[in-house]
Amino acid sequence: MDIKEIAAEAVKVLKEGGVILYPTDTVWGIGCDATNEKAVEKVFAIKRRSGAKSLVLLAENLDMVAKYVKEIPSIAIDLVEVNDAPMTIIYPGAQYLAPNTVAEDGSVGIRVPLDNAEFCKEVLHRLHRPLVSTSANISGEPTPSCWNEISEEIRNAVDYCAPANLDKGTGKASQIIKLGLKGEVEIIRA
């Protein structure tokens, strides 16, 4: 099977409200359709994580980001265009997303994956919606840097697992930057 066929299988599961285990440009993630509140609840249950913590989402490109945030701070466009390392941006004014993906202040963290995430980008292209992307571990346990470090418990809890040979991420979490509409920049994780 090629990437497009594998992605089509994953998207079918996502559209049915399922949860997938998949490679990103950083680490393997547990994900679901970020507009489906019940699917997001499943992700929190698998991770045994409080719903009070917000989640990182992935978007195919800035056009997709623009659909789910009220206004993109102008600096975000420059950051996404010049960045060559995985970077999650926390945008103010989330909209049209499952409420349990949005922080208490109405913001949402979204990353446009780098080109090394071919499978992930194909899934986003076919889904036409943002994808939840939280590390493939139980909350509080170490983040697995590759497929072989993902626990059987996690693998068995999801509805679909992407093939292990798609593992091409950096093996470490993205940097996180919070932006405001008046030019405010806060580095959350370097």
C-alpha positions in Angstrom: 0.0 0.0 0.0 1.2 3.5 -0.7 0.8 6.6 1.5 -2.4 7.7 -0.1 -4.1 4.4 0.5 -2.9 4.2 4.1 -4.1 7.8 4.7 -7.5 7.0 3.1 -7.9 4.1 5.7 -7.0 6.5 8.5 -9.4 9.2 7.3 -12.3 6.7 7.1 -11.7 5.9 10.8 -11.5 9.6 11.7 -14.7 10.5 9.9 -16.5 7.7 11.9 -15.3 9.4 15.1 -12.4 7.1 15.7 -8.9 7.7 17.2 -5.7 7.0 15.3 -2.1 6.4 16.2 0.1 8.1 13.6 3.5 9.7 12.9 3.9 13.4 12.8 6.9 15.6 12.0 7.9 15.3 15.7 6.8 12.2 17.6 4.0 9.7 17.1 0.6 11.1 18.1 -2.8 10.0 19.2 -5.3 11.9 17.1 -8.9 12.5 16.0 -11.0 15.0 14.1 -10.5 18.2 16.1 -14.1 19.2 15.4 -15.6 16.0 17.0 -16.1 16.5 20.7 -16.8 12.8 21.5 -13.7 11.7 19.6 -11.6 14.2 21.6 -13.1 12.8 24.8 -11.8 9.4 23.7 -8.3 10.8 23.3 -8.4 12.2 26.8 -9.6 8.8 28.1 -6.8 6.9 26.3 -4.2 9.3 27.7 -5.9 9.3 31.2 -5.5 13.1 31.0 -7.6 15.8 32.4 -9.9 17.6 30.0 -8.8 20.9 31.5 -5.5 20.7 29.6 -5.8 21.9 26.0 -4.5 19.9 23.0 -2.2 20.7 20.1 -3.8 20.4 16.7 -2.3 19.9 13.2 -3.5 21.8 10.1 -2.5 21.2 6.5 -1.6 24.8 5.9 -2.3 28.4 7.0 -5.5 28.5 4.9 -6.8 25.7 7.2 -5.6 27.5 10.3 -7.5 30.6 9.1 -10.8 28.7 9.1 -10.4 27.8 12.8 -9.1 31.0 14.3 -10.9 34.3 14.1 -7.7 36.2 13.1 -4.2 35.1 12.4 -1.6 37.5 13.9 0.6 38.8 11.1 3.8 37.6 12.7 2.4 34.0 12.5 2.6 34.0 8.7 6.3 34.9 8.7 7.0 32.4 11.4 5.4 29.5 9.5 7.0 30.5 6.2 10.6 30.8 7.5 10.6 28.1 10.2 12.5 24.9 9.5 11.9 23.2 12.8 8.5 21.9 14.1 6.7 24.9 15.7 3.3 25.0 17.4 1.7 28.4 17.5 -1.0 29.2 20.1 -3.5 31.5 18.4 -6.1 33.6 20.1 -9.8 33.3 19.1 -10.4 29.6 18.3 -13.6 28.9 16.4 -15.5 25.9 14.9 -13.5 23.4 16.9 -14.6 20.9 19.5 -14.8 22.9 22.8 -12.5 20.4 24.5 -9.6 21.3 22.2 -9.7 25.0 23.2 -7.9 26.5 26.2 -9.9 28.4 28.9 -8.7 31.7 27.3 -10.2 30.8 23.9 -6.8 30.1 22.4 -5.7 27.0 20.5 -2.3 25.5 19.7 -1.9 24.6 16.0 1.1 23.3 14.0 1.5 23.0 10.3 3.6 19.9 10.0 6.9 20.0 8.1 7.4 18.1 4.8 8.9 15.1 6.5 5.4 14.2 7.7 4.1 13.0 4.4 1.5 10.6 5.9 0.3 13.2 8.3 0.0 15.9 5.6 -1.9 13.4 3.4 -4.4 12.7 6.2 -5.0 16.4 6.8 -5.5 17.0 3.1 -8.1 14.2 2.9 -9.8 15.1 6.2 -10.2 18.8 5.4 -10.2 19.5 9.1 -7.6 19.9 11.8 -6.3 16.8 13.6 -5.7 16.4 17.3 -2.0 15.7 17.9 -1.1 14.6 21.4 1.9 12.4 22.2 1.3 8.6 22.2 1.7 8.0 25.9 -0.3 7.9 29.1 -0.2 11.4 30.8 2.8 11.7 33.0 4.8 8.9 31.3 7.8 9.7 29.0 6.9 10.7 25.5 7.9 7.9 23.1 10.4 9.2 20.5 9.7 6.4 18.0 7.2 3.6 17.2 9.1 1.0 19.3 8.6 3.0 22.5 4.8 3.2 22.2 3.2 1.0 24.8 0.9 -1.9 23.9 -1.8 -0.2 26.0 -1.8 2.8 23.7 -1.6 0.7 20.5 -4.5 -1.4 21.7 -6.7 1.6 22.8 -6.8 3.3 19.4 -9.1 2.4 16.5 -6.3 2.6 13.8 -2.5 2.3 13.9 -0.5 3.7 11.0 2.3 1.3 9.9 5.5 1.5 12.0 7.7 2.0 8.9 6.3 5.5 8.5 8.3 6.7 11.5 10.2 9.8 10.2 9.7 12.4 12.9 12.4 14.3 14.8 11.8 12.3 17.9 11.3 15.4 20.0 8.4 17.7 20.8 7.9 20.9 18.8 8.7 24.4 20.1 5.6 26.3 21.3 5.0 30.0 20.8 2.0 31.9 22.0 1.0 35.0 19.9 -1.3 37.8 20.5 -3.1 40.1 18.1 -1.1 43.2 19.1 2.3 41.6 18.4 2.8 39.8 21.7 5.1 36.8 21.5 5.6 34.4 24.4 7.9 31.4 24.1 6.3 28.5 26.0 8.7 25.7 25.0 11.9 26.4 23.1 
